[in-house]
Amino acid sequence: MNGESDTIAQRAGVEVRETRRPIPAEPVEPPPDPEQKLEEERQEAAADDAEEPRADAEPTD
């Protein structure tokens, strides 16, 4: 926060990190590997194709 509390901490000998971004409370997951992401998209597309109704299927009541 670069405020008065940081100055007091530095004078007391505490190491203060110079970070401009907030630190998240929960760990951030790294972005997926591009090759892995492509494979997942292919699997989802194949699953979507398998779920399409057949053209000769009739609706049921």
C-alpha positions in Angstrom: 0.0 0.0 0.0 3.0 2.3 0.1 1.5 4.1 3.0 2.6 5.1 6.5 2.4 1.6 7.8 4.9 0.4 5.1 7.3 3.2 6.2 7.0 2.2 9.8 7.6 -1.5 9.0 10.7 -0.7 6.9 12.1 1.4 9.8 11.5 -1.6 12.1 13.6 -3.8 9.8 10.8 -5.7 8.2 11.1 -6.5 4.5 8.2 -5.0 2.6 7.4 -6.4 -0.8 7.0 -3.9 -3.7 4.0 -5.4 -5.4 1.5 -3.3 -7.4 -1.0 -6.1 -7.9 -3.3 -7.5 -5.2 -2.4 -11.0 -4.1 -5.3 -13.4 -4.5 -6.6 -15.3 -1.5 -6.8 -18.5 -3.4 -4.2 -19.8 -5.8 -4.7 -19.1 -9.4 -4.6 -22.0 -11.8 -2.2 -21.8 -14.6 -3.7 -21.5 -18.1 -4.2 -24.9 -19.8 -1.6 -26.2 -22.3 -2.7 -25.2 -25.8 -2.4 -28.7 -27.1 -4.4 -30.1 -24.1 -7.1 -27.4 -24.7 -7.4 -28.4 -28.4 -7.8 -32.0 -27.5 -10.5 -31.2 -25.0 -12.3 -29.1 -27.6 -12.1 -32.0 -30.1 -13.5 -34.4 -27.5 -16.4 -32.0 -26.7 -17.2 -31.6 -30.4 -17.2 -35.4 -30.8 -19.6 -35.7 -27.9 -21.8 -33.0 -29.3 -21.9 -34.8 -32.6 -22.9 -38.0 -30.9 -25.8 -36.3 -29.1 -27.5 -35.0 -32.2 -30.8 -36.7 -33.0 -31.0 -38.9 -36.0 -32.7 -37.5 -39.1 -35.1 -40.5 -39.4 -36.1 -40.3 -35.7 -39.7 -39.3 -35.0 -40.8 -37.4 -31.9 -42.5 -39.4 -29.2 -45.4 -38.3 -27.1 
